Amino acid sequence: MTTETLSISGMSCSHCVRAVESALNALDGVTAETVNLADGTARVTYDDAQTPRANLVAAVEEEGYMVTS
């Protein structure tokens, strides 16, 4: 399992947090995520054999936010 913190720009409310959480949870291999609006981050634990990091980034960006790290 891999744990990574993604910096996300564009989140401004609790709806944004829920959208990012839902997008990440929908991916195979994601077992935990914590999205922090104040810090603009998402801490994600995932199985990189099932879901590579690029899929995490794509899921967040499909919701309209930008991963900056």
N, CA and C atoms as an extended XYZ file, in Angstrom:
207
Properties=species:S:1:pos:R:3:atomname:S:1:resname:S:1:resid:I:1 pbc="F F F"
N         0.842       -1.178        0.000 N   MET     1
C         0.000        0.000        0.000 CA  MET     1
C         0.889        1.244        0.000 C   MET     1
N         0.426        2.256       -0.670 N   THR     2
C         1.133        3.522       -0.766 CA  THR     2
C         0.258        4.606       -0.169 C   THR     2
N         0.864        5.507        0.599 N   THR     3
C         0.136        6.661        1.117 CA  THR     3
C         0.797        7.903        0.561 C   THR     3
N        -0.025        8.777        0.011 N   GLU     4
C         0.487        9.984       -0.616 CA  GLU     4
C        -0.425       11.156       -0.290 C   GLU     4
N         0.171       12.331       -0.177 N   THR     5
C        -0.598       13.550        0.024 CA  THR     5
C        -0.564       14.362       -1.261 C   THR     5
N        -1.747       14.619       -1.807 N   LEU     6
C        -1.879       15.409       -3.021 CA  LEU     6
C        -2.254       16.836       -2.645 C   LEU     6
N        -1.608       17.811       -3.230 N   SER     7
C        -2.013       19.208       -3.071 CA  SER     7
C        -3.028       19.507       -4.167 C   SER     7
N        -4.163       20.069       -3.752 N   ILE     8
C        -5.264       20.293       -4.692 CA  ILE     8
C        -5.674       21.756       -4.636 C   ILE     8
N        -5.743       22.384       -5.798 N   SER     9
C        -6.218       23.773       -5.837 CA  SER     9
C        -7.630       23.797       -6.412 C   SER     9
N        -8.384       24.797       -6.000 N   GLY    10
C        -9.732       24.977       -6.502 CA  GLY    10
C       -10.837       24.572       -5.549 C   GLY    10
N       -10.504       23.926       -4.449 N   MET    11
C       -11.537       23.548       -3.476 CA  MET    11
C       -11.870       24.765       -2.614 C   MET    11
N       -13.176       25.010       -2.438 N   SER    12
C       -13.560       26.181       -1.666 CA  SER    12
C       -14.678       25.926       -0.657 C   SER    12
N       -15.231       24.706       -0.640 N   CYS    13
C       -16.367       24.454        0.259 CA  CYS    13
C       -16.475       22.961        0.570 C   CYS    13
N       -17.421       22.629        1.419 N   SER    14
C       -17.599       21.232        1.805 CA  SER    14
C       -18.074       20.382        0.628 C   SER    14
N       -18.796       20.971       -0.299 N   HIS    15
C       -19.198       20.229       -1.502 CA  HIS    15
C       -17.965       19.790       -2.282 C   HIS    15
N       -16.979       20.663       -2.385 N   CYS    16
C       -15.726       20.334       -3.075 CA  CYS    16
C       -15.051       19.141       -2.398 C   CYS    16
N       -15.005       19.158       -1.089 N   VAL    17
C       -14.384       18.066       -0.333 CA  VAL    17
C       -15.108       16.755       -0.630 C   VAL    17
N       -16.427       16.765       -0.593 N   ARG    18
C       -17.202       15.551       -0.862 CA  ARG    18
C       -16.986       15.052       -2.287 C   ARG    18
N       -16.882       15.967       -3.242 N   ALA    19
C       -16.660       15.582       -4.638 CA  ALA    19
C       -15.312       14.879       -4.801 C   ALA    19
N       -14.284       15.420       -4.176 N   VAL    20
C       -12.947       14.815       -4.258 CA  VAL    20
C       -12.937       13.469       -3.534 C   VAL    20
N       -13.539       13.407       -2.352 N   GLU    21
C       -13.607       12.142       -1.609 CA  GLU    21
C       -14.320       11.070       -2.425 C   GLU    21
N       -15.437       11.413       -3.027 N   SER    22
C       -16.204       10.448       -3.824 CA  SER    22
C       -15.408        9.966       -5.031 C   SER    22
N       -14.725       10.896       -5.693 N   ALA    23
C       -13.936       10.533       -6.870 CA  ALA    23
C       -12.818        9.568       -6.496 C   ALA    23
N       -12.148        9.832       -5.386 N   LEU    24
C       -11.050        8.961       -4.954 CA  LEU    24
C       -11.562        7.616       -4.476 C   LEU    24
N       -12.653        7.613       -3.719 N   ASN    25
C       -13.208        6.355       -3.201 CA  ASN    25
C       -13.733        5.445       -4.304 C   ASN    25
N       -14.070        6.002       -5.453 N   ALA    26
C       -14.597        5.204       -6.560 CA  ALA    26
C       -13.505        4.394       -7.263 C   ALA    26
N       -12.246        4.701       -6.988 N   LEU    27
C       -11.135        4.012       -7.644 CA  LEU    27
C       -10.815        2.695       -6.950 C   LEU    27
N       -10.500        1.674       -7.752 N   ASP    28
C       -10.088        0.385       -7.202 CA  ASP    28
C        -8.790        0.562       -6.424 C   ASP    28
N        -8.707       -0.075       -5.284 N   GLY    29
C        -7.473       -0.081       -4.510 CA  GLY    29
C        -7.332        1.052       -3.513 C   GLY    29
N        -8.235        2.038       -3.535 N   VAL    30
C        -8.176        3.121       -2.557 CA  VAL    30
C        -8.840        2.630       -1.278 C   VAL    30
N        -8.083        2.633       -0.173 N   THR    31
C        -8.620        2.120        1.085 CA  THR    31
C        -8.873        3.219        2.100 C   THR    31
N        -8.255        4.378        1.916 N   ALA    32
C        -8.464        5.471        2.854 CA  ALA    32
C        -8.146        6.784        2.168 C   ALA    32
N        -8.898        7.809        2.522 N   GLU    33
C        -8.608        9.143        2.034 CA  GLU    33
C        -9.107       10.148        3.051 C   GLU    33
N        -8.369       11.227        3.180 N   THR    34
C        -8.765       12.340        4.036 CA  THR    34
C        -8.531       13.610        3.235 C   THR    34
N        -9.592       14.347        2.985 N   VAL    35
C        -9.482       15.592        2.232 CA  VAL    35
C        -9.602       16.744        3.216 C   VAL    35
N        -8.623       17.637        3.182 N   ASN    36
C        -8.574       18.768        4.103 CA  ASN    36
C        -8.755       20.061        3.310 C   ASN    36
N        -9.894       20.706        3.499 N   LEU    37
C       -10.201       21.932        2.773 CA  LEU    37
C        -9.251       23.059        3.153 C   LEU    37
N        -8.965       23.209        4.430 N   ALA    38
C        -8.116       24.308        4.900 CA  ALA    38
C        -6.708       24.235        4.319 C   ALA    38
N        -6.167       23.016        4.218 N   ASP    39
C        -4.812       22.824        3.691 CA  ASP    39
C        -4.791       22.633        2.181 C   ASP    39
N        -5.947       22.335        1.599 N   GLY    40
C        -5.997       22.046        0.170 CA  GLY    40
C        -5.264       20.765       -0.177 C   GLY    40
N        -5.468       19.727        0.662 N   THR    41
C        -4.767       18.462        0.440 CA  THR    41
C        -5.717       17.275        0.515 C   THR    41
N        -5.259       16.193       -0.072 N   ALA    42
C        -5.933       14.900        0.063 CA  ALA    42
C        -4.859       13.883        0.391 C   ALA    42
N        -5.013       13.201        1.499 N   ARG    43
C        -4.089       12.131        1.888 CA  ARG    43
C        -4.769       10.820        1.511 C   ARG    43
N        -4.119       10.075        0.635 N   VAL    44
C        -4.742        8.895        0.040 CA  VAL    44
C        -3.864        7.667        0.266 C   VAL    44
N        -4.485        6.586        0.724 N   THR    45
C        -3.815        5.301        0.828 CA  THR    45
C        -4.416        4.407       -0.245 C   THR    45
N        -3.542        3.836       -1.077 N   TYR    46
C        -4.030        3.066       -2.209 CA  TYR    46
C        -3.031        1.980       -2.600 C   TYR    46
N        -3.542        1.001       -3.323 N   ASP    47
C        -2.717       -0.072       -3.862 CA  ASP    47
C        -2.285        0.351       -5.256 C   ASP    47
N        -1.022        0.719       -5.401 N   ASP    48
C        -0.574        1.245       -6.689 CA  ASP    48
C        -0.507        0.178       -7.782 C   ASP    48
N        -0.669       -1.082       -7.436 N   ALA    49
C        -0.772       -2.133       -8.450 CA  ALA    49
C        -2.155       -2.112       -9.098 C   ALA    49
N        -3.157       -1.646       -8.358 N   GLN    50
C        -4.520       -1.546       -8.883 CA  GLN    50
C        -4.804       -0.178       -9.473 C   GLN    50
N        -4.308        0.845       -8.842 N   THR    51
C        -4.571        2.216       -9.261 CA  THR    51
C        -3.284        3.014       -9.189 C   THR    51
N        -2.702        3.347      -10.337 N   PRO    52
C        -1.495        4.178      -10.301 CA  PRO    52
C        -1.824        5.612       -9.903 C   PRO    52
N        -0.811        6.345       -9.482 N   ARG    53
C        -0.990        7.736       -9.053 CA  ARG    53
C        -1.687        8.576      -10.130 C   ARG    53
N        -1.375        8.313      -11.372 N   ALA    54
C        -1.982        9.079      -12.468 CA  ALA    54
C        -3.507        8.977      -12.447 C   ALA    54
N        -4.035        7.843      -12.005 N   ASN    55
C        -5.486        7.690      -11.911 CA  ASN    55
C        -6.067        8.546      -10.790 C   ASN    55
N        -5.315        8.697       -9.697 N   LEU    56
C        -5.766        9.575       -8.618 CA  LEU    56
C        -5.874       11.002       -9.136 C   LEU    56
N        -4.826       11.437       -9.814 N   VAL    57
C        -4.797       12.796      -10.362 CA  VAL    57
C        -5.941       12.991      -11.349 C   VAL    57
N        -6.133       12.039      -12.244 N   ALA    58
C        -7.198       12.143      -13.239 CA  ALA    58
C        -8.580       12.226      -12.596 C   ALA    58
N        -8.806       11.435      -11.549 N   ALA    59
C       -10.112       11.448      -10.869 CA  ALA    59
C       -10.390       12.813      -10.250 C   ALA    59
N        -9.380       13.406       -9.625 N   VAL    60
C        -9.547       14.732       -9.017 CA  VAL    60
C        -9.780       15.779      -10.101 C   VAL    60
N        -9.012       15.706      -11.165 N   GLU    61
C        -9.128       16.705      -12.232 CA  GLU    61
C       -10.440       16.576      -12.991 C   GLU    61
N       -10.994       15.369      -13.084 N   GLU    62
C       -12.302       15.186      -13.719 CA  GLU    62
C       -13.408       15.879      -12.926 C   GLU    62
N       -13.182       16.080      -11.633 N   GLU    63
C       -14.151       16.795      -10.799 CA  GLU    63
C       -13.991       18.311      -10.914 C   GLU    63
N       -12.960       18.766      -11.628 N   GLY    64
C       -12.794       20.193      -11.866 CA  GLY    64
C       -11.746       20.868      -10.989 C   GLY    64
N       -10.927       20.084      -10.309 N   TYR    65
C        -9.885       20.638       -9.432 CA  TYR    65
C        -8.517       20.306      -10.027 C   TYR    65
N        -7.480       20.966       -9.570 N   MET    66
C        -6.153       20.741      -10.110 CA  MET    66
C        -5.226       20.193       -9.032 C   MET    66
N        -4.548       19.110       -9.365 N   VAL    67
C        -3.529       18.562       -8.472 CA  VAL    67
C        -2.236       19.288       -8.785 C   VAL    67
N        -1.666       19.925       -7.767 N   THR    68
C        -0.490       20.764       -7.990 CA  THR    68
C         0.804       20.112       -7.529 C   THR    68
N         0.734       18.930       -6.970 N   SER    69
C         1.972       18.220       -6.594 CA  SER    69
C         1.810       16.738       -6.785 C   SER    69
